Amino acid sequence: MVYNYFTEVNMVTLDALKNVRFVVDATGKQAAVQVSMEDWRKILDYFEELEDRVSIKSLLHRLKLGPEKSGALDWQETRGQW
C-alpha cells in the first residue's frame, strides 16, 4: 500500500471539523465558529499541505525540463552562499 500523507491529513482535518462548535447571536443565528486549539492546528496543517501542493504543482513543469533547461543552480557552485 502506498502511503498518502495528503489523504491522512485530509481525514484528520475532516475529523477536526466534526468538533466545530457554533456560536449563535441573540436571534439564534450562527455568528461564529469555535474549535479547540488541537483541532485548529490540524486545520492549519491541512492548509499548509494544500499550499505546498500548489507550489509544487506550479513548479512541476520546470522540474520536467531538467536541471539545465529549468535554470537550476549547481549546488557545488552555490553551496557557499547558504
Secondary structure, 3 states (H helix, E strand, C coil): CCCCHHHHHHHHHHHHHCCCEEEECCCCCEEEEECCHHHHHHHHHHHHHHHHHHHHHHHHHHHHHCHHHHCCCCHHHHHHHC
